[in-house]
Amino acid sequence: MLPLTSPPVNIKELRPFKDFKTIIQLFIPTVATHIYEIVDKTMIGSITGIEAENGYYEQASKIIKMSLVLITTLSTVMIPKISKAFSNNDLEEVHKKISKSYKFVWFLGIPMMLGILGISDVLVPIFFGEGYDKVKILLPVLSLLFITMGLNSITGNQYLISTGQQNKYTKMLLIGGFTNLIFNALLIPKLYSLGASIASVIGEFVITILGFWYLEKTGQFKTKNLFNMSYKYLIAGITMFGAINILIKYLSGSLLQICIVIMIVIVVYCAMLVILKDSLMLEIKKIIKG
């Protein structure tokens, strides 16, 4: 067997910093979210001086961020597919996949947001016990992140990065983070952890608006269509929220009962989407049957 040999490396041809700018642009979005969360908690502690307020914010954030994985993981899965379609200049396929991803955010984000809003009063005492009543207030506010962060994940990670426009996304994140810091400084002294929660939602909302404005301005997407696809999920979500309010009256505060209620309202939500003939729900139904 002949020994394997490799051709000599020409050191002059090496360009270790060729893609350094692009790498930095990709690195910033990855760490920005974590930095903002650390800054939020630092500002709560330094401004209020009340350690418990930090605990309320951290526990509420954990529930939201843990649940958000269901939505944001989609971006990681879809980035290679969209990048491939874009490299093949198949813009129609890119738009098709992105539109379906936005629809997926509405599909999951709306019921998760309304679900947290409906069961937070019962959920918090079971998970955290006594002394965490303020988390009941923080969760409904932070639940708006299911929508804003979900949409931002699609716009930024899945579309802008996949199509080589990561510098635009980086700028949006920096503006959103700066907005978050400003509102932290304004709201935390008066509202404590609730102020930080509101500031986080406002910061993400600014990123959402900037992303949609850029897509609309450059003619890459009609943002009107992205919002039009949400109405069926809103109708189904409101119906589900009504069911939660009815069922929650019969809860005695056990985890098993909450799980049963969650399963019932999921069925209600999906049934409404079937009645409304939502294309995504019908596609899921067909997959389950298969």
Buried (B, 14 or more C-beta within 10 A) or exposed (E): EEEEEEEEEEEEEEEEEEEEEEEEBBEBBEEBBEEBBEBBBEBBBEBBEEEEBBBBBBBBBEBBBEBBEBBBEBBEEBBEBBBEBBEEEBEEBBBEBBBBBBBBBBBBBBBBBBBBBBBBBBBBBBBBEEEBEBBBBBBBBBBBBBBBBBBBBBBBBBBBBBBEBBBBBBBBBBBBBEBBBEBBEEBBEEBBBBBBBBBBBBBBBBBBBBBBEBBBEEEBBEBEEBEEBBEBBEBBBEBBBBBBEEBBEEBEEEEEBBEEBBEBBEEBBBBBBEEBEBEBBEEBBEEEEE
